[in-house]
Amino acid sequence: MSRVDEQNGVMLELYQSEGCPHCAKVRQKLSELGISYVSHAPRLPGDVGGDVTNNVTYDELIDGGEDQIPYLVDTDRGVTMYESDDIVAYLDEHYT
């Protein structure tokens, strides 16, 4: 289900929600870097976890260990992470 960024060969998946400001920060960085990614919307935003909107992608999200968005999966490097600031720093380090 992942797409490959034709320029960089990058395979990234972002579990996020449109109404989440932390997710917006990560989407902005991905756009600035020109990286294609697959977006999943497993649930609505919320401090304790919003309503689940997609059971399949929600299960994938919590398989990472947390019920938290944003959640980045870098399939090429085998890296998964939560926390928008950590994700942005990771993208800057590996994809700039």
N, C-alpha and C positions, 0 to 999 in steps of 0.2 A: 504494500500500500504506500510505501515511501517513494518519493520522487528523488531523482538525482539532479543536483544543480549541474547543468551541462558545462558551465565554465570551470567549476571547482571540483566536481565529482562528489559534492557534499550531500549526505543523506541525513537530514535533520527532521525531527518531529517535535512540535510544540503543542503541549496540552495546555489550553488556555481558555479564557472567556473574554468576549468583547467588552464587557463592562468593568473589567479589572484593570486598575491603573498599573499594577506591577507587570501584568501581561503586556500592556501597551508599551512599556519601557523595552521589553525584550523584542516585541514586533518592530519597534522603531530601529533598534540596533540591527536586526536582521535586514531591514530595508536599507539602512545606511550602507551596510556591507554588500548589498546586492545578492544576498543568499536566498535561494528558494528553499522552501520548507513545507512540510505538511502540517496543517493546523487541525487539531482535534478540540472539540468543545464538550468535555465530559460532564461538566456541571456549571451552574451559575456561580458567580463570585459570592464570597461570604467568608467571614473570619472563621467560622466553625464548619464551613462547607455548605455551599448552596445546594439547591435542588438538583438532583441528577437529571441530565438531559439525554444522556446516551450511556446505557448500561455497559456496553462493550468497551468503550474508551474509558469509562470510569473505572472499570476493573483493571485496565492497563495502567491507569494513573496510580491507583493504590497499590499495585504490584511493585511500584518503586519504593514503597515503604511509608508514604505519607498521603493524606488527603489534602493536597496543597497544589495550587496553581500560582505561577507558571511552573511547568515541568518540561525540561528539555531532554530529548533522547538523541544522541549522536551515534547513529548505528555504525558508522565507519570506524569510530574510535572506541566503541563499547562504553561510552560515557553517558550517565544519566545524572541529572541534578535538578534541584529545586532552588528557590531564592533568586529573584530577578537580578540583584546586584552580582551574585556569583555567576549567573548565566551570562550577563553582559561582559564581565571580566573574562570569562572563558572564551566567548566569541572574539573579543578583542585580541586575546593571546593567540588563538589558533587559526583565526580566519581573516586577520587584517593583512 
